[in-house]
Amino acid sequence: AFAPVNQLLGLFKYGRGKIPPLKKKKKIKEQEEEIAGEKEADIALLPGSFKPPHKGHLSLASAYAKVANEVVILISDPQSEKSIRKLPVSGEIVIPEMAKDLWETYLSNAGIDNATVMISPSPSPVGAVYDYLDNLATSPDGVEVKIILGTSTKGGDEERYTDLDRYQDTNVNVVSRPLEPLSVGGEDLHASDMRAAIDNMDVDALETRFLPSGV
């Protein structure tokens, strides 16, 4: 009674003669596609001015990279004197291209390979998000896209996006998913404090509070 069972198991594992094994190992690409299929969303949007980005921002990107196939980091481009971000002493402007360079350094160092950094022409993060979603909603292919809107709970960021219902009857399925911000020593991280540390060449503060490990 055991002989036929053993023969079948042998066929599955080893094959016989010119007959290949019935059970094959999956290719790496197939495994990756299965893993990607298990994620909650196609895209996670992470908007902000990021002037400059710090390790608190990177922690958000890392978390969203685990639940979405792709993280799109949207850097807004402030235009008014009030919203342009400058170093407090030197007055040097932190431009979007600087933020993009830092983001790409952080992501590479952290091994996050499913994130894209984009500079939006919109002067505000809110406008950048709606411009991006509007483009998806008017796409001629009409393929459904699942979107997670990424924000932190600090300062009520998630409350700024009050018009997401407009995409209900489109191919864009978007939900807000705010996360708790990373804190260092029990204190939230602020880009304004990082700008001051840069201006003062406070290397210790930059390394211990703001820059991701290894950067």
Disulfide bonds with the S-S distance in Angstrom:
none
